[in-house]
Amino acid sequence: MCSKITFPCNVQIAGSWSQDWKPQSCKLNLDNFYEIELELAPGIYEYKFLLNGVWSLDPTKPSTKNLFGGENNILIVEINGDMSAKKEPVASVLKTIEELAEDDY
């Protein structure tokens, strides 16, 4: 007999690019990574992931202490070539489904 087990996963990201840190949904790509494409002006941004309602850091990315004593990841968006380009797409990738299943939340 074949049984199917599913692991529901809701991955969102929120960051200093929006005034209220409103979470935005990430989508599962063809490589089984969650990602989002954001149009961001050059600068330094703080962000955090929301995994099934729990705030989480990406341990593979740089981080900093926030104003509340917690920790946020850091994203640096640099100007590439054309100085007139005010925004550039940035893709943030978190983890595969298998890696999420291994984490202990």
N, CA, C and O atoms as a Tinker XYZ file with bonds, in Angstrom:
   420  protein
     1  N      0.837000   -1.170000    0.000000    73     2
     2  CA     0.000000    0.000000    0.000000    64     1     3
     3  C      0.891000    1.246000    0.000000    63     2     4     5
     4  O      1.880000    1.310000    0.730000    81     3
     5  N      0.534000    2.221000   -0.816000    73     3     6
     6  CA     1.299000    3.460000   -0.941000    64     5     7
     7  C      0.644000    4.548000   -0.091000    63     6     8     9
     8  O     -0.567000    4.755000   -0.165000    81     7
     9  N      1.438000    5.232000    0.706000    73     7    10
    10  CA     0.938000    6.333000    1.532000    64     9    11
    11  C      1.616000    7.624000    1.112000    63    10    12    13
    12  O      2.788000    7.638000    0.736000    81    11
    13  N      0.870000    8.689000    1.182000    73    11    14
    14  CA     1.408000    9.994000    0.816000    64    13    15
    15  C      1.425000   10.891000    2.049000    63    14    16    17
    16  O      0.413000   11.045000    2.733000    81    15
    17  N      2.572000   11.473000    2.319000    73    15    18
    18  CA     2.718000   12.403000    3.436000    64    17    19
    19  C      3.109000   13.752000    2.851000    63    18    20    21
    20  O      4.046000   13.841000    2.058000    81    19
    21  N      2.404000   14.786000    3.236000    73    19    22
    22  CA     2.739000   16.121000    2.740000    64    21    23
    23  C      3.246000   16.983000    3.891000    63    22    24    25
    24  O      2.904000   16.763000    5.053000    81    23
    25  N      4.053000   17.951000    3.547000    73    23    26
    26  CA     4.611000   18.887000    4.514000    64    25    27
    27  C      4.193000   20.281000    4.077000    63    26    28    29
    28  O      4.828000   20.867000    3.201000    81    27
    29  N      3.136000   20.823000    4.672000    73    27    30
    30  CA     2.700000   22.160000    4.271000    64    29    31
    31  C      3.734000   23.199000    4.699000    63    30    32    33
    32  O      4.206000   23.192000    5.835000    81    31
    33  N      4.065000   24.063000    3.799000    73    31    34
    34  CA     5.083000   25.058000    4.107000    64    33    35
    35  C      4.692000   26.396000    3.496000    63    34    36    37
    36  O      4.440000   26.497000    2.296000    81    35
    37  N      4.648000   27.416000    4.339000    73    35    38
    38  CA     4.364000   28.769000    3.897000    64    37    39
    39  C      5.611000   29.604000    4.178000    63    38    40    41
    40  O      5.969000   29.817000    5.337000    81    39
    41  N      6.265000   30.071000    3.133000    73    39    42
    42  CA     7.493000   30.846000    3.266000    64    41    43
    43  C      7.235000   32.272000    2.797000    63    42    44    45
    44  O      6.805000   32.500000    1.667000    81    43
    45  N      7.503000   33.228000    3.686000    73    43    46
    46  CA     7.364000   34.640000    3.359000    64    45    47
    47  C      8.644000   35.364000    3.768000    63    46    48    49
    48  O      9.438000   34.859000    4.562000    81    47
    49  N      8.824000   36.555000    3.208000    73    47    50
    50  CA     9.965000   37.394000    3.558000    64    49    51
    51  C      9.450000   38.800000    3.852000    63    50    52    53
    52  O      8.507000   39.277000    3.221000    81    51
    53  N     10.082000   39.446000    4.816000    73    51    54
    54  CA     9.744000   40.831000    5.145000    64    53    55
    55  C     11.054000   41.570000    5.367000    63    54    56    57
    56  O     12.032000   40.988000    5.837000    81    55
    57  N     11.071000   42.864000    5.023000    73    55    58
    58  CA    12.318000   43.587000    5.165000    64    57    59
    59  C     12.144000   45.083000    5.227000    63    58    60    61
    60  O     11.044000   45.616000    5.084000    81    59
    61  N     13.257000   45.741000    5.444000    73    59    62
    62  CA    13.271000   47.195000    5.594000    64    61    63
    63  C     12.991000   47.926000    4.288000    63    62    64    65
    64  O     12.903000   49.154000    4.287000    81    63
    65  N     12.849000   47.209000    3.177000    73    63    66
    66  CA    12.480000   47.855000    1.911000    64    65    67
    67  C     11.031000   48.336000    1.944000    63    66    68    69
    68  O     10.634000   49.152000    1.111000    81    67
    69  N     10.240000   47.845000    2.890000    73    67    70
    70  CA     8.873000   48.364000    3.058000    64    69    71
    71  C      8.767000   48.962000    4.457000    63    70    72    73
    72  O      9.319000   48.422000    5.416000    81    71
    73  N      8.064000   50.064000    4.563000    73    71    74
    74  CA     7.995000   50.793000    5.824000    64    73    75
    75  C      7.428000   49.949000    6.962000    63    74    76    77
    76  O      7.864000   50.084000    8.106000    81    75
    77  N      6.466000   49.085000    6.665000    73    75    78
    78  CA     5.809000   48.306000    7.713000    64    77    79
    79  C      6.273000   46.851000    7.787000    63    78    80    81
    80  O      5.678000   46.056000    8.514000    81    79
    81  N      7.310000   46.495000    7.057000    73    79    82
    82  CA     7.844000   45.135000    7.048000    64    81    83
    83  C      6.734000   44.125000    6.718000    63    82    84    85
    84  O      6.665000   43.058000    7.328000    81    83
    85  N      5.888000   44.454000    5.776000    73    83    86
    86  CA     4.786000   43.565000    5.395000    64    85    87
    87  C      5.343000   42.299000    4.731000    63    86    88    89
    88  O      6.068000   42.399000    3.741000    81    87
    89  N      5.019000   41.110000    5.260000    73    87    90
    90  CA     5.513000   39.863000    4.660000    64    89    91
    91  C      4.978000   39.670000    3.241000    63    90    92    93
    92  O      3.815000   39.947000    2.952000    81    91
    93  N      5.861000   39.187000    2.368000    73    91    94
    94  CA     5.522000   38.874000    0.985000    64    93    95
    95  C      5.789000   37.390000    0.759000    63    94    96    97
    96  O      6.801000   36.862000    1.219000    81    95
    97  N      4.895000   36.727000    0.059000    73    95    98
    98  CA     5.025000   35.283000   -0.162000    64    97    99
    99  C      6.139000   34.953000   -1.139000    63    98   100   101
   100  O      6.301000   35.610000   -2.168000    81    99
   101  N      6.908000   33.917000   -0.799000    73    99   102
   102  CA     7.925000   33.366000   -1.693000    64   101   103
   103  C      7.289000   32.194000   -2.441000    63   102   104   105
   104  O      6.330000   31.586000   -1.966000    81   103
   105  N      7.834000   31.891000   -3.610000    73   103   106
   106  CA     7.298000   30.803000   -4.418000    64   105   107
   107  C      8.341000   29.716000   -4.589000    63   106   108   109
   108  O      9.542000   29.980000   -4.627000    81   107
   109  N      7.858000   28.494000   -4.692000    73   107   110
   110  CA     8.722000   27.350000   -4.918000    64   109   111
   111  C      9.124000   27.328000   -6.388000    63   110   112   113
   112  O      8.264000   27.330000   -7.269000    81   111
   113  N     10.438000   27.305000   -6.658000    73   111   114
   114  CA    10.888000   27.288000   -8.048000    64   113   115
   115  C     11.111000   25.852000   -8.532000    63   114   116   117
   116  O     10.863000   24.900000   -7.793000    81   115
   117  N     11.571000   25.705000   -9.751000    73   115   118
   118  CA    11.755000   24.379000  -10.339000    64   117   119
   119  C     12.850000   23.567000   -9.659000    63   118   120   121
   120  O     12.876000   22.343000   -9.782000    81   119
   121  N     13.764000   24.239000   -8.936000    73   119   122
   122  CA    14.841000   23.555000   -8.220000    64   121   123
   123  C     14.459000   23.254000   -6.776000    63   122   124   125
   124  O     15.315000   22.862000   -5.983000    81   123
   125  N     13.180000   23.432000   -6.420000    73   123   126
   126  CA    12.664000   23.207000   -5.072000    64   125   127
   127  C     13.244000   24.166000   -4.029000    63   126   128   129
   128  O     13.411000   23.800000   -2.866000    81   127
   129  N     13.546000   25.380000   -4.450000    73   127   130
   130  CA    13.952000   26.448000   -3.540000    64   129   131
   131  C     12.831000   27.479000   -3.492000    63   130   132   133
   132  O     12.158000   27.723000   -4.493000    81   131
   133  N     12.639000   28.073000   -2.336000    73   131   134
   134  CA    11.695000   29.185000   -2.230000    64   133   135
   135  C     12.423000   30.453000   -2.617000    63   134   136   137
   136  O     13.562000   30.668000   -2.202000    81   135
   137  N     11.776000   31.301000   -3.411000    73   135   138
   138  CA    12.427000   32.519000   -3.864000    64   137   139
   139  C     11.397000   33.620000   -4.083000    63   138   140   141
   140  O     10.194000   33.375000   -4.177000    81   139
   141  N     11.911000   34.834000   -4.159000    73   139   142
   142  CA    11.095000   35.994000   -4.486000    64   141   143
   143  C     11.975000   36.956000   -5.261000    63   142   144   145
   144  O     13.169000   37.068000   -4.982000    81   143
   145  N     11.409000   37.640000   -6.215000    73   143   146
   146  CA    12.145000   38.668000   -6.945000    64   145   147
   147  C     11.609000   40.016000   -6.492000    63   146   148   149
   148  O     10.405000   40.267000   -6.539000    81   147
   149  N     12.509000   40.874000   -6.058000    73   147   150
   150  CA    12.141000   42.190000   -5.543000    64   149   151
   151  C     12.798000   43.277000   -6.378000    63   150   152   153
   152  O     13.944000   43.122000   -6.800000    81   151
   153  N     12.111000   44.345000   -6.618000    73   151   154
   154  CA    12.684000   45.511000   -7.287000    64   153   155
   155  C     13.172000   46.457000   -6.194000    63   154   156   157
   156  O     12.372000   47.119000   -5.534000    81   155
   157  N     14.486000   46.515000   -6.008000    73   155   158
   158  CA    15.059000   47.311000   -4.921000    64   157   159
   159  C     16.064000   48.322000   -5.454000    63   158   160   161
   160  O     16.844000   48.026000   -6.359000    81   159
   161  N     16.032000   49.511000   -4.881000    73   159   162
   162  CA    17.047000   50.522000   -5.180000    64   161   163
   163  C     18.352000   50.105000   -4.510000    63   162   164   165
   164  O     18.324000   49.371000   -3.522000    81   163
   165  N     19.496000   50.558000   -5.028000    73   163   166
   166  CA    20.758000   50.249000   -4.365000    64   165   167
   167  C     20.731000   50.714000   -2.908000    63   166   168   169
   168  O     20.220000   51.791000   -2.600000    81   167
   169  N     21.280000   49.899000   -2.028000    73   167   170
   170  CA    21.321000   50.233000   -0.607000    64   169   171
   171  C     21.509000   48.990000    0.239000    63   170   172   173
   172  O     21.723000   47.894000   -0.280000    81   171
   173  N     21.427000   49.172000    1.549000    73   171   174
   174  CA    21.565000   48.076000    2.510000    64   173   175
   175  C     20.203000   47.868000    3.158000    63   174   176   177
   176  O     19.590000   48.813000    3.656000    81   175
   177  N     19.736000   46.620000    3.148000    73   175   178
   178  CA    18.418000   46.278000    3.674000    64   177   179
   179  C     18.548000   45.186000    4.733000    63   178   180   181
   180  O     19.427000   44.328000    4.650000    81   179
   181  N     17.667000   45.229000    5.724000    73   179   182
   182  CA    17.547000   44.147000    6.692000    64   181   183
   183  C     16.299000   43.355000    6.326000    63   182   184   185
   184  O     15.315000   43.924000    5.852000    81   183
   185  N     16.338000   42.033000    6.547000    73   183   186
   186  CA    15.186000   41.195000    6.238000    64   185   187
   187  C     15.165000   39.963000    7.119000    63   186   188   189
   188  O     16.152000   39.623000    7.772000    81   187
   189  N     14.019000   39.303000    7.122000    73   187   190
   190  CA    13.837000   38.075000    7.866000    64   189   191
   191  C     12.790000   37.231000    7.153000    63   190   192   193
   192  O     11.919000   37.764000    6.466000    81   191
   193  N     12.876000   35.908000    7.317000    73   191   194
   194  CA    11.900000   35.004000    6.730000    64   193   195
   195  C     10.848000   34.625000    7.760000    63   194   196   197
   196  O     11.125000   34.558000    8.957000    81   195
   197  N      9.648000   34.382000    7.278000    73   195   198
   198  CA     8.548000   33.904000    8.100000    64   197   199
   199  C      8.202000   32.511000    7.581000    63   198   200   201
   200  O      7.618000   32.366000    6.508000    81   199
   201  N      8.572000   31.480000    8.361000    73   199   202
   202  CA     8.353000   30.089000    7.959000    64   201   203
   203  C      7.206000   29.512000    8.773000    63   202   204   205
   204  O      7.345000   29.278000    9.974000    81   203
   205  N      6.077000   29.283000    8.122000    73   203   206
   206  CA     4.883000   28.791000    8.809000    64   205   207
   207  C      4.585000   29.607000   10.064000    63   206   208   209
   208  O      4.242000   29.052000   11.108000    81   207
   209  N      4.719000   30.927000    9.953000    73   207   210
   210  CA     4.382000   31.819000   11.050000    64   209   211
   211  C      5.479000   32.061000   12.071000    63   210   212   213
   212  O      5.256000   32.774000   13.049000    81   211
   213  N      6.666000   31.482000   11.870000    73   211   214
   214  CA     7.784000   31.639000   12.808000    64   213   215
   215  C      8.890000   32.453000   12.131000    63   214   216   217
   216  O      9.366000   32.082000   11.058000    81   215
   217  N      9.299000   33.568000   12.760000    73   215   218
   218  CA    10.383000   34.388000   12.210000    64   217   219
   219  C     11.683000   33.605000   12.238000    63   218   220   221
   220  O     12.029000   33.002000   13.254000    81   219
   221  N     12.411000   33.615000   11.111000    73   219   222
   222  CA    13.631000   32.821000   10.968000    64   221   223
   223  C     14.692000   33.584000   10.194000    63   222   224   225
   224  O     14.385000   34.422000    9.346000    81   223
   225  N     15.942000   33.278000   10.501000    73   223   226
   226  CA    17.086000   33.826000    9.769000    64   225   227
   227  C     17.590000   32.799000    8.776000    63   226   228   229
   228  O     17.374000   31.600000    8.949000    81   227
   229  N     18.259000   33.265000    7.739000    73   227   230
   230  CA    18.997000   32.383000    6.838000    64   229   231
   231  C     20.420000   32.343000    7.380000    63   230   232   233
   232  O     21.140000   33.334000    7.256000    81   231
   233  N     20.853000   31.229000    7.979000    73   231   234
   234  CA    22.181000   31.165000    8.596000    64   233   235
   235  C     23.330000   31.251000    7.600000    63   234   236   237
   236  O     24.478000   31.426000    8.007000    81   235
   237  N     23.045000   31.131000    6.295000    73   235   238
   238  CA    24.104000   31.198000    5.290000    64   237   239
   239  C     24.354000   32.631000    4.804000    63   238   240   241
   240  O     25.257000   32.862000    4.001000    81   239
   241  N     23.563000   33.587000    5.285000    73   239   242
   242  CA    23.690000   34.987000    4.859000    64   241   243
   243  C     24.130000   35.859000    6.027000    63   242   244   245
   244  O     23.924000   35.492000    7.184000    81   243
   245  N     24.744000   37.028000    5.733000    73   243   246
   246  CA    25.179000   37.929000    6.811000    64   245   247
   247  C     23.982000   38.415000    7.628000    63   246   248   249
   248  O     22.863000   38.503000    7.122000    81   247
   249  N     24.236000   38.728000    8.898000    73   247   250
   250  CA    23.164000   39.210000    9.767000    64   249   251
   251  C     23.685000   40.320000   10.680000    63   250   252   253
   252  O     24.891000   40.539000   10.791000    81   251
   253  N     22.747000   41.017000   11.334000    73   251   254
   254  CA    23.082000   42.101000   12.244000    64   253   255
   255  C     22.032000   42.163000   13.349000    63   254   256   257
   256  O     20.914000   41.677000   13.176000    81   255
   257  N     22.389000   42.758000   14.475000    73   255   258
   258  CA    21.420000   42.978000   15.557000    64   257   259
   259  C     20.464000   44.080000   15.138000    63   258   260   261
   260  O     20.873000   45.073000   14.535000    81   259
   261  N     19.166000   43.899000   15.465000    73   259   262
   262  CA    18.200000   44.945000   15.149000    64   261   263
   263  C     17.953000   45.823000   16.380000    63   262   264   265
   264  O     18.530000   45.577000   17.440000    81   263
   265  N     17.112000   46.828000   16.250000    73   263   266
   266  CA    16.856000   47.782000   17.330000    64   265   267
   267  C     16.191000   47.161000   18.550000    63   266   268   269
   268  O     16.228000   47.736000   19.638000    81   267
   269  N     15.579000   45.985000   18.376000    73   267   270
   270  CA    14.849000   45.341000   19.467000    64   269   271
   271  C     15.668000   44.247000   20.154000    63   270   272   273
   272  O     15.154000   43.533000   21.015000    81   271
   273  N     16.947000   44.115000   19.771000    73   271   274
   274  CA    17.808000   43.104000   20.372000    64   273   275
   275  C     17.789000   41.776000   19.641000    63   274   276   277
   276  O     18.537000   40.863000   19.991000    81   275
   277  N     16.941000   41.661000   18.630000    73   275   278
   278  CA    16.903000   40.442000   17.821000    64   277   279
   279  C     17.924000   40.516000   16.702000    63   278   280   281
   280  O     18.819000   41.360000   16.717000    81   279
   281  N     17.785000   39.637000   15.744000    73   279   282
   282  CA    18.752000   39.583000   14.644000    64   281   283
   283  C     18.016000   39.538000   13.313000    63   282   284   285
   284  O     16.974000   38.893000   13.196000    81   283
   285  N     18.557000   40.222000   12.314000    73   283   286
   286  CA    18.023000   40.232000   10.954000    64   285   287
   287  C     19.143000   39.911000    9.977000    63   286   288   289
   288  O     20.311000   40.193000   10.244000    81   287
   289  N     18.778000   39.318000    8.839000    73   287   290
   290  CA    19.742000   39.159000    7.753000    64   289   291
   291  C     19.960000   40.500000    7.073000    63   290   292   293
   292  O     19.146000   41.415000    7.203000    81   291
   293  N     21.069000   40.609000    6.345000    73   291   294
   294  CA    21.419000   41.830000    5.614000    64   293   295
   295  C     21.513000   41.507000    4.129000    63   294   296   297
   296  O     22.074000   40.484000    3.735000    81   295
   297  N     20.955000   42.397000    3.311000    73   295   298
   298  CA    21.064000   42.302000    1.856000    64   297   299
   299  C     21.646000   43.616000    1.360000    63   298   300   301
   300  O     21.126000   44.688000    1.668000    81   299
   301  N     22.736000   43.530000    0.584000    73   299   302
   302  CA    23.345000   44.725000   -0.001000    64   301   303
   303  C     23.067000   44.701000   -1.500000    63   302   304   305
   304  O     23.460000   43.768000   -2.199000    81   303
   305  N     22.384000   45.738000   -1.987000    73   303   306
   306  CA    22.097000   45.867000   -3.411000    64   305   307
   307  C     23.023000   46.947000   -3.953000    63   306   308   309
   308  O     22.961000   48.102000   -3.532000    81   307
   309  N     23.880000   46.561000   -4.889000    73   307   310
   310  CA    24.862000   47.489000   -5.447000    64   309   311
   311  C     24.401000   48.011000   -6.797000    63   310   312   313
   312  O     23.571000   47.401000   -7.470000    81   311
   313  N     24.957000   49.153000   -7.176000    73   311   314
   314  CA    24.701000   49.720000   -8.496000    64   313   315
   315  C     25.533000   48.945000   -9.505000    63   314   316   317
   316  O     26.741000   48.789000   -9.325000    81   315
   317  N     24.895000   48.458000  -10.569000    73   315   318
   318  CA    25.610000   47.719000  -11.610000    64   317   319
   319  C     25.688000   48.542000  -12.884000    63   318   320   321
   320  O     24.689000   48.697000  -13.588000    81   319
   321  N     26.854000   49.064000  -13.181000    73   319   322
   322  CA    27.087000   49.745000  -14.452000    64   321   323
   323  C     26.290000   51.022000  -14.630000    63   322   324   325
   324  O     26.757000   52.096000  -14.251000    81   323
   325  N     25.098000   50.929000  -15.199000    73   323   326
   326  CA    24.286000   52.082000  -15.561000    64   325   327
   327  C     23.811000   52.838000  -14.321000    63   326   328   329
   328  O     22.957000   52.348000  -13.583000    81   327
   329  N     24.359000   54.019000  -14.095000    73   327   330
   330  CA    24.018000   54.812000  -12.925000    64   329   331
   331  C     22.582000   55.325000  -12.971000    63   330   332   333
   332  O     22.037000   55.711000  -11.937000    81   331
   333  N     21.958000   55.337000  -14.151000    73   331   334
   334  CA    20.588000   55.825000  -14.250000    64   333   335
   335  C     19.581000   54.778000  -13.779000    63   334   336   337
   336  O     18.426000   55.107000  -13.508000    81   335
   337  N     20.011000   53.524000  -13.679000    73   335   338
   338  CA    19.101000   52.467000  -13.218000    64   337   339
   339  C     18.902000   52.607000  -11.717000    63   338   340   341
   340  O     19.837000   52.409000  -10.942000    81   339
   341  N     17.701000   52.942000  -11.312000    73   339   342
   342  CA    17.402000   53.172000   -9.905000    64   341   343
   343  C     17.026000   51.887000   -9.174000    63   342   344   345
   344  O     17.126000   51.821000   -7.949000    81   343
   345  N     16.593000   50.864000   -9.913000    73   343   346
   346  CA    16.182000   49.613000   -9.294000    64   345   347
   347  C     16.770000   48.444000  -10.065000    63   346   348   349
   348  O     17.053000   48.543000  -11.259000    81   347
   349  N     16.947000   47.337000   -9.359000    73   347   350
   350  CA    17.417000   46.123000  -10.006000    64   349   351
   351  C     16.747000   44.922000   -9.363000    63   350   352   353
   352  O     16.443000   44.958000   -8.170000    81   351
   353  N     16.506000   43.848000  -10.129000    73   351   354
   354  CA    15.870000   42.666000   -9.539000    64   353   355
   355  C     16.856000   41.924000   -8.647000    63   354   356   357
   356  O     18.041000   41.812000   -8.961000    81   355
   357  N     16.351000   41.427000   -7.548000    73   355   358
   358  CA    17.165000   40.653000   -6.615000    64   357   359
   359  C     16.377000   39.405000   -6.245000    63   358   360   361
   360  O     15.214000   39.497000   -5.851000    81   359
   361  N     17.001000   38.247000   -6.369000    73   359   362
   362  CA    16.339000   37.000000   -5.983000    64   361   363
   363  C     16.943000   36.522000   -4.674000    63   362   364   365
   364  O     18.163000   36.406000   -4.559000    81   363
   365  N     16.106000   36.245000   -3.690000    73   363   366
   366  CA    16.548000   35.712000   -2.410000    64   365   367
   367  C     16.085000   34.268000   -2.312000    63   366   368   369
   368  O     14.893000   33.984000   -2.430000    81   367
   369  N     17.019000   33.362000   -2.098000    73   367   370
   370  CA    16.695000   31.949000   -2.031000    64   369   371
   371  C     16.942000   31.468000   -0.613000    63   370   372   373
   372  O     17.966000   31.795000   -0.012000    81   371
   373  N     16.006000   30.692000   -0.075000    73   371   374
   374  CA    16.147000   30.207000    1.293000    64   373   375
   375  C     16.660000   28.778000    1.309000    63   374   376   377
   376  O     17.871000   28.563000    1.259000    81   375
   377  N     15.783000   27.811000    1.376000    73   375   378
   378  CA    16.178000   26.424000    1.524000    64   377   379
   379  C     15.300000   25.537000    0.661000    63   378   380   381
   380  O     14.230000   25.941000    0.206000    81   379
   381  N     15.777000   24.318000    0.446000    73   379   382
   382  CA    14.954000   23.343000   -0.247000    64   381   383
   383  C     13.925000   22.792000    0.730000    63   382   384   385
   384  O     14.049000   22.980000    1.941000    81   383
   385  N     12.926000   22.124000    0.215000    73   383   386
   386  CA    11.914000   21.493000    1.068000    64   385   387
   387  C     12.567000   20.471000    1.988000    63   386   388   389
   388  O     12.185000   20.352000    3.152000    81   387
   389  N     13.539000   19.740000    1.481000    73   387   390
   390  CA    14.208000   18.732000    2.293000    64   389   391
   391  C     14.929000   19.380000    3.478000    63   390   392   393
   392  O     14.881000   18.852000    4.589000    81   391
   393  N     15.597000   20.519000    3.253000    73   391   394
   394  CA    16.294000   21.213000    4.332000    64   393   395
   395  C     15.306000   21.753000    5.367000    63   394   396   397
   396  O     15.583000   21.716000    6.566000    81   395
   397  N     14.156000   22.252000    4.911000    73   395   398
   398  CA    13.140000   22.737000    5.830000    64   397   399
   399  C     12.616000   21.603000    6.703000    63   398   400   401
   400  O     12.386000   21.797000    7.896000    81   399
   401  N     12.427000   20.435000    6.128000    73   399   402
   402  CA    11.911000   19.291000    6.873000    64   401   403
   403  C     12.905000   18.850000    7.944000    63   402   404   405
   404  O     12.498000   18.322000    8.979000    81   403
   405  N     14.202000   19.057000    7.711000    73   403   406
   406  CA    15.223000   18.658000    8.670000    64   405   407
   407  C     15.331000   19.633000    9.843000    63   406   408   409
   408  O     15.786000   19.244000   10.919000    81   407
   409  N     14.922000   20.893000    9.660000    73   407   410
   410  CA    15.029000   21.900000   10.710000    64   409   411
   411  C     14.054000   21.605000   11.826000    63   410   412   413
   412  O     12.984000   21.036000   11.609000    81   411
   413  N     14.436000   21.995000   13.002000    73   411   414
   414  CA    13.609000   21.780000   14.185000    64   413   415
   415  C     13.013000   23.099000   14.625000    63   414   416   417
   416  O     13.702000   23.900000   15.256000    81   415
   417  N     11.745000   23.349000   14.310000    73   415   418
   418  CA    11.106000   24.611000   14.667000    64   417   419
   419  C     10.262000   24.398000   15.866000    63   418   420
   420  O      9.625000   25.336000   16.346000    81   419
